[in-house]
Amino acid sequence: MAPTELSGVQRAIMKTRTIDSSGIQISELGFGAAGIGNLYRPIDNAHALEAVHEAWRQGVRYFDTAPHYGAGLSERRLGLALQELPREEQLLSTKVGRMLEPLASNAPVDGEGFAQAAPFIRRYDYSYDGVMRSFEDSLQRLGVGRIDILLMHDIGRLTHGDAHDEIFRTAMESGFKAMTELRDQGLVKAIGLGVNEWQVCDEAMNHTDFDCFMVANCFTLLENGITERFTDRCRRERVSLIVAAPFNSGVLAKGSSGSGHYFYGDTPADVIERVKGLEAVCREYAVPLPAAAVQFPLRHDCVKSVVIGMTDDARIRQNIDWYAHPIPTEFWHTLTDKGFIRPGREA
């Protein structure tokens, strides 16, 4: 089947939502391109391109990448794959905040979790000039003239520790100015943050005017404090959310007996016990745990898309099945009653 072919059944399955402030249409499932940047394990170019094309055939139209993923490898591969597909139907996001600098001759490559990463050093830079240079470099790696959504990557205490306050000030006063100019010039349609902690998004909203936030690992069946008040603030201020890593890096896909990661590391014993509790409710209602993990964020109307790693045809089709699996309302009520998820205003 050619990359652009899509069956009527698949078209009916994949729905879209709207980024509130910009009117951008986004597919409810997004392609997370860290995997084609060799996250945890290497894949070859042919498999990377086929993964993008299979996601397209399944109705996915949103593709997210970053310079960090494979030190530019993900952007290069994604750009090549998307060149074969209609640009007007694509929604593309990448990130700023890290500059890639060539390694010295014969210097060892630090993949930072990415196998066989490209030979570059990643250097944090949230300044005006750094954002502009990063954006221009991404355009060249992707082979495009514009980016639909531009996200500032990995600000927050979880990443930067004691340096957070200074980095945050630079990001808000300098880097954000560059992102705003790019939006005003029409080179990007929407701007936001791409982070692993929603609290820094809450902090950023006190300083700046963002369109959306990508939050990873913190809007899940295991981590959902975000719904206590922050989702209400996003609704009030018309800021949209994109949820990445709905499986908490793997454990909610592989289950309590699997080897899935949790926050990019090993899964602690207490988290395994919580997963077992979730699995018991899933068995009661005949709901696959990964299906519940994918669909949970989409129950909230401020959430516009869920981004999942996709690296091979079988996994992509499995993601679509989980996305479309019917889940009774009573299932969600039981999870709330048992304290796994918090009550919140849902879609």
C-alpha positions as CSV (number, residue, x, y, z in Angstrom):
1,M,0.0,0.0,0.0
2,A,1.4,3.4,-0.9
3,P,2.1,5.9,1.9
4,T,-0.9,8.1,1.1
5,E,-3.5,5.4,0.9
6,L,-5.9,5.2,3.8
7,S,-8.9,2.9,4.1
8,G,-12.4,4.3,4.9
9,V,-12.3,2.3,8.2
10,Q,-9.0,3.9,9.2
11,R,-10.3,7.4,8.4
12,A,-13.3,6.8,10.6
13,I,-11.2,5.7,13.5
14,M,-8.7,8.6,13.7
15,K,-10.3,11.8,15.0
16,T,-8.9,15.3,15.2
17,R,-9.1,18.1,17.7
18,T,-8.3,21.8,17.5
19,I,-5.5,23.8,19.2
20,D,-7.7,26.4,20.8
21,S,-5.6,29.6,20.3
22,S,-4.5,28.9,16.7
23,G,-7.2,26.8,15.1
24,I,-4.7,24.1,14.1
25,Q,-6.3,20.7,13.5
26,I,-4.3,17.8,15.2
27,S,-4.9,14.1,15.0
28,E,-5.8,12.6,18.4
29,L,-2.8,10.2,18.1
30,G,0.6,11.6,17.3
31,F,3.8,10.0,16.1
32,G,6.6,10.3,18.7
33,A,9.8,10.3,16.7
34,A,12.3,9.6,19.5
35,G,12.2,5.9,18.5
36,I,13.4,6.6,15.0
37,G,16.2,8.5,16.6
38,N,17.3,5.1,18.1
39,L,15.9,5.6,21.6
40,Y,17.2,2.6,23.7
41,R,17.9,0.5,20.5
42,P,19.0,1.1,17.0
43,I,16.8,0.7,13.9
44,D,17.9,1.2,10.3
45,N,16.8,3.9,7.9
46,A,14.4,1.7,6.0
47,H,12.5,0.7,9.1
48,A,12.3,4.3,10.3
49,L,10.8,5.5,7.0
50,E,8.4,2.6,6.9
51,A,7.2,3.4,10.5
52,V,6.3,7.0,9.4
53,H,4.5,5.8,6.4
54,E,2.6,3.1,8.3
55,A,1.5,5.7,10.8
56,W,0.3,7.9,8.0
57,R,-1.7,5.0,6.5
58,Q,-3.4,4.5,9.9
59,G,-4.5,8.1,9.9
60,V,-1.9,9.8,12.1
61,R,-1.1,13.3,10.8
62,Y,0.8,14.7,13.8
63,F,4.6,14.1,14.0
64,D,6.8,15.3,16.8
65,T,10.6,15.2,16.9
66,A,13.5,17.1,18.5
67,P,17.2,17.8,18.0
68,H,17.9,15.8,21.1
69,Y,16.5,12.6,19.6
70,G,19.6,10.8,18.3
71,A,21.4,14.1,18.2
72,G,19.6,15.1,15.0
73,L,19.1,11.6,13.6
74,S,15.3,11.6,14.3
75,E,14.8,15.0,12.5
76,R,16.8,13.8,9.5
77,R,14.9,10.5,9.2
78,L,11.5,12.1,9.8
79,G,12.1,14.8,7.2
80,L,13.0,12.3,4.6
81,A,9.9,10.2,5.3
82,L,7.6,13.2,5.3
83,Q,8.9,14.5,2.0
84,E,7.0,11.7,0.3
85,L,3.7,12.8,1.9
86,P,1.4,15.9,1.3
87,R,2.8,18.7,3.3
88,E,-0.6,20.4,3.7
89,E,-1.9,17.4,5.5
90,Q,1.0,17.2,8.0
91,L,1.3,18.7,11.4
92,L,4.9,18.9,12.4
93,S,6.5,19.9,15.7
94,T,10.1,20.1,16.9
95,K,11.9,21.7,19.8
96,V,14.5,24.3,20.8
97,G,16.7,24.5,23.8
98,R,19.6,22.3,22.8
99,M,22.3,23.2,20.2
100,L,24.2,20.4,18.5
101,E,27.9,20.9,18.1
102,P,30.3,18.5,16.2
103,L,32.4,16.2,18.4
104,A,36.1,16.5,18.3
105,S,37.9,14.0,16.1
106,N,37.8,10.5,17.7
107,A,35.9,11.7,20.7
108,P,33.4,9.2,22.2
109,V,29.7,9.7,21.4
110,D,27.4,10.1,24.5
111,G,24.1,9.0,23.1
112,E,22.2,10.0,26.3
113,G,19.9,7.0,26.0
114,F,20.0,6.9,22.2
115,A,21.9,4.0,20.5
116,Q,24.3,4.9,17.7
117,A,23.5,8.6,18.0
118,A,25.0,11.1,15.6
119,P,28.4,12.5,16.5
120,F,27.3,15.7,18.2
121,I,27.4,17.2,21.6
122,R,24.2,18.6,23.0
123,R,24.5,21.9,24.7
124,Y,21.6,23.7,26.4
125,D,20.8,27.1,25.1
126,Y,17.6,28.9,25.8
127,S,18.7,32.3,24.7
128,Y,17.3,34.4,21.8
129,D,20.2,33.6,19.6
130,G,20.2,29.9,20.6
131,V,16.6,29.5,19.8
132,M,16.9,31.1,16.4
133,R,20.0,29.0,15.5
134,S,18.3,25.8,16.7
135,F,15.2,26.6,14.7
136,E,17.2,27.2,11.5
137,D,19.2,24.0,12.0
138,S,16.0,22.0,12.5
139,L,14.5,23.4,9.3
140,Q,17.6,22.1,7.4
141,R,17.6,18.7,9.0
142,L,13.9,18.3,8.3
143,G,14.0,19.8,4.8
144,V,11.1,22.1,5.4
145,G,10.5,25.9,5.3
146,R,8.3,26.1,8.4
147,I,7.4,24.3,11.6
148,D,3.8,24.0,12.7
149,I,4.4,23.8,16.5
150,L,7.7,24.9,18.1
151,L,8.3,23.7,21.7
152,M,10.9,24.8,24.2
153,H,12.4,21.5,25.4
154,D,13.1,20.4,28.9
155,I,13.1,23.5,31.1
156,G,12.3,22.7,34.7
157,R,13.8,21.5,38.0
158,L,13.7,17.9,37.0
159,T,16.2,18.5,34.3
160,H,18.2,21.4,35.6
161,G,18.1,21.2,39.4
162,D,19.5,24.2,41.2
163,A,20.2,25.9,37.8
164,H,16.5,26.0,37.1
165,D,15.8,29.6,38.3
166,E,18.5,31.2,36.0
167,I,17.6,29.0,33.0
168,F,13.9,29.7,33.4
169,R,14.6,33.4,33.5
170,T,16.6,33.2,30.3
171,A,14.0,31.1,28.6
172,M,11.1,33.4,29.5
173,E,12.9,36.7,28.8
174,S,15.1,35.8,25.8
175,G,14.2,32.5,24.2
176,F,10.5,33.1,24.4
177,K,11.0,36.4,22.5
178,A,12.5,34.5,19.6
179,M,9.7,32.0,19.6
180,T,7.1,34.8,19.6
181,E,8.9,36.5,16.6
182,L,8.9,33.3,14.7
183,R,5.2,32.9,15.3
184,D,4.5,36.5,14.3
185,Q,6.4,36.0,11.1
186,G,4.4,32.9,10.2
187,L,7.3,30.6,10.4
188,V,5.6,28.7,13.1
189,K,1.8,28.5,13.9
190,A,2.0,27.8,17.6
191,I,4.5,27.8,20.4
192,G,4.8,26.1,23.7
193,L,6.9,24.0,26.0
194,G,7.8,20.3,25.8
195,V,8.6,19.1,29.4
196,N,8.4,16.3,31.9
197,E,6.8,18.3,34.7
198,W,3.5,20.2,34.3
199,Q,4.4,22.5,37.2
200,V,6.9,24.4,35.0
201,C,4.1,25.0,32.5
202,D,2.0,26.5,35.3
203,E,4.9,28.7,36.2
204,A,5.5,29.8,32.6
205,M,1.8,30.8,32.2
206,N,2.5,33.6,34.8
207,H,5.0,35.1,32.5
208,T,4.2,34.4,28.8
209,D,1.6,33.7,26.2
210,F,1.9,30.1,25.0
211,D,-0.5,28.2,22.7
212,C,0.1,24.7,24.0
213,F,2.2,22.5,26.2
214,M,3.5,19.0,25.6
215,V,3.7,17.2,28.9
216,A,5.4,13.8,29.1
217,N,5.1,11.2,31.8
218,C,2.9,13.4,34.0
219,F,-0.6,12.9,32.5
220,T,-1.0,9.1,33.0
221,L,-2.9,6.5,35.0
222,L,0.1,6.5,37.4
223,E,0.8,10.3,37.5
224,N,-2.3,12.5,37.2
225,G,-2.0,15.3,39.7
226,I,-2.2,17.6,36.7
227,T,-5.9,17.2,36.7
228,E,-6.4,18.6,40.2
229,R,-6.3,22.2,39.0
230,F,-4.0,22.8,36.1
231,T,-6.3,21.4,33.4
232,D,-9.0,23.8,34.6
233,R,-6.5,26.7,34.2
234,C,-5.7,25.5,30.7
235,R,-9.4,25.6,29.8
236,R,-9.9,29.1,31.2
237,E,-6.9,30.5,29.4
238,R,-7.4,28.5,26.2
239,V,-4.0,26.7,26.4
240,S,-4.1,23.3,24.8
241,L,-2.2,20.2,26.1
242,I,-0.5,17.5,24.1
243,V,0.2,14.4,26.2
244,A,3.4,12.4,25.5
245,A,4.6,9.2,27.1
246,P,1.1,7.9,28.2
247,F,2.7,4.6,29.2
248,N,5.1,6.3,31.7
249,S,8.0,5.3,29.4
250,G,6.7,1.7,29.0
251,V,5.4,0.2,32.2
252,L,1.8,0.8,31.4
253,A,2.2,-0.9,28.0
254,K,4.1,-4.0,29.2
255,G,2.3,-4.3,32.6
256,S,3.5,-5.4,36.0
257,S,5.2,-8.6,34.7
258,G,7.0,-6.9,31.8
259,S,10.3,-4.9,31.6
260,G,8.9,-1.5,30.8
261,H,10.7,1.6,31.9
262,Y,9.3,4.1,34.3
263,F,10.4,7.7,33.8
264,Y,13.2,6.4,31.5
265,G,14.6,4.1,34.3
266,D,13.8,0.9,36.1
267,T,10.3,0.6,37.6
268,P,10.2,0.8,41.5
269,A,8.4,-1.9,43.5
270,D,5.7,0.5,44.7
271,V,4.8,1.5,41.1
272,I,4.6,-2.2,40.2
273,E,2.0,-2.7,42.9
274,R,0.0,0.2,41.6
275,V,0.1,-1.2,38.1
276,K,-1.1,-4.5,39.5
277,G,-4.1,-2.7,41.0
278,L,-4.8,-1.1,37.6
279,E,-4.6,-4.5,36.0
280,A,-7.2,-5.9,38.3
281,V,-9.7,-3.2,37.3
282,C,-8.9,-3.8,33.7
283,R,-9.6,-7.5,34.0
284,E,-12.9,-6.8,35.6
285,Y,-14.0,-4.7,32.6
286,A,-12.1,-6.6,29.9
287,V,-10.1,-3.5,29.0
288,P,-6.4,-3.7,28.0
289,L,-4.3,-1.6,30.3
290,P,-2.5,0.1,27.4
291,A,-5.9,1.0,25.9
292,A,-6.9,2.7,29.1
293,A,-3.5,4.5,29.2
294,V,-3.9,5.9,25.7
295,Q,-7.5,7.0,26.2
296,F,-7.3,8.4,29.7
297,P,-5.8,11.8,28.7
298,L,-8.3,12.2,25.8
299,R,-11.2,12.2,28.3
300,H,-10.1,15.8,29.1
301,D,-11.2,18.4,26.5
302,C,-8.1,20.5,26.9
303,V,-6.0,17.6,25.7
304,K,-5.7,17.6,21.9
305,S,-3.4,14.7,21.1
306,V,-1.6,11.8,22.7
307,V,1.9,11.2,21.4
308,I,3.2,7.6,21.3
309,G,6.5,6.2,20.2
310,M,6.1,4.2,17.0
311,T,8.9,2.3,15.4
312,D,7.4,-0.7,13.5
313,D,4.2,-1.6,11.7
314,A,2.9,-4.1,14.2
315,R,3.3,-1.6,17.1
316,I,1.7,1.2,15.2
317,R,-1.4,-1.0,14.4
318,Q,-1.5,-2.0,18.0
319,N,-1.5,1.6,19.1
320,I,-4.4,2.3,16.8
321,D,-6.3,-0.7,18.3
322,W,-5.8,0.6,21.8
323,Y,-6.9,4.0,20.8
324,A,-10.1,2.6,19.3
325,H,-10.9,0.0,21.9
326,P,-14.4,0.5,23.5
327,I,-14.2,1.4,27.2
328,P,-17.4,1.6,29.3
329,T,-17.9,4.7,31.5
330,E,-18.2,2.5,34.5
331,F,-14.5,1.6,34.1
332,W,-13.4,5.2,34.6
333,H,-15.8,5.6,37.6
334,T,-14.2,2.6,39.2
335,L,-10.7,3.9,38.7
336,T,-11.8,7.2,40.3
337,D,-13.5,5.4,43.3
338,K,-10.4,3.3,43.9
339,G,-8.2,6.5,43.8
340,F,-6.2,5.7,40.7
341,I,-7.3,8.8,38.9
342,R,-8.6,12.1,40.3
343,P,-12.0,13.5,39.6
344,G,-11.8,16.1,36.9
345,R,-13.8,17.9,34.3
346,E,-13.7,15.7,31.3
347,A,-14.6,16.0,27.6
